[in-house]
Amino acid sequence: MKKYTFILEFKKGTYVKQVISSDIQNAKIVWFDSLKADEVFGMTDDLRNIFKKQLDNEYPALLDGMDSVCFSKLEEIIV
């Protein structure tokens, strides 16, 4: 098992969370499932569901020179 650090940029905030997982793809799922709409400024349950679908199609961007640190910037989608 390995520790992964995720950095999320959304609206006016930057959020950092660490998760333990066996691989990056599973870590992405564990990380996103741990995000609660009321803990992220401007996030709603509906937006969270849209972002989940968006994230399913993306591979987390590993930061150069960092071990197991990923960055995601979620763009708000108008529906």
C-alpha positions in Angstrom: 0.0 0.0 0.0 1.2 3.5 -0.8 0.2 7.0 0.3 -1.1 9.3 -2.4 -1.6 13.0 -2.0 -4.3 14.7 -4.1 -4.5 18.5 -4.7 -7.8 19.8 -6.0 -8.4 23.3 -7.3 -12.1 24.3 -7.5 -13.6 27.8 -7.6 -11.8 29.8 -4.9 -10.2 27.0 -3.0 -7.4 24.5 -3.0 -7.9 21.3 -1.2 -5.3 18.7 -0.2 -6.1 15.1 0.9 -4.0 12.0 1.4 -5.3 8.5 0.9 -3.7 5.0 1.2 -4.2 2.7 -1.7 -2.6 -0.1 -3.7 -2.5 1.9 -7.0 -3.2 5.3 -8.5 -6.5 4.4 -10.1 -7.9 3.0 -6.9 -6.5 5.9 -5.0 -8.4 8.3 -7.3 -11.6 6.5 -6.4 -10.9 6.5 -2.7 -10.0 10.2 -2.8 -13.0 11.3 -4.7 -15.4 9.2 -2.6 -13.9 10.9 0.5 -14.8 14.4 -0.8 -18.0 15.7 0.7 -19.9 18.5 -1.1 -20.2 20.5 2.2 -16.4 20.4 2.6 -15.6 22.1 -0.7 -16.6 25.7 -1.2 -19.3 26.0 -3.9 -19.7 22.2 -4.4 -23.1 20.7 -4.5 -24.2 17.1 -4.7 -25.3 17.6 -8.3 -21.9 19.1 -9.3 -20.1 16.4 -7.4 -21.9 13.7 -9.5 -21.0 15.5 -12.7 -17.3 15.8 -11.6 -17.3 12.1 -10.7 -18.2 11.3 -14.3 -15.6 13.7 -15.6 -12.9 12.2 -13.3 -13.8 8.7 -14.4 -12.4 9.6 -17.9 -9.2 11.3 -16.7 -5.9 10.1 -15.3 -4.7 12.1 -12.4 -1.8 14.4 -13.3 1.3 13.4 -11.3 3.5 16.3 -10.4 7.1 16.2 -11.7 9.6 15.5 -9.0 7.0 14.5 -6.5 6.3 10.9 -5.4 2.6 10.0 -5.6 1.3 13.6 -5.7 -1.6 14.3 -8.1 -3.3 17.5 -9.1 -6.9 17.9 -10.4 -8.6 21.1 -11.5 -12.3 20.6 -11.8 -14.1 23.0 -14.1 -17.7 23.8 -13.4 -20.0 22.5 -16.0 -23.2 24.2 -16.9 -26.1 21.8 -17.2 
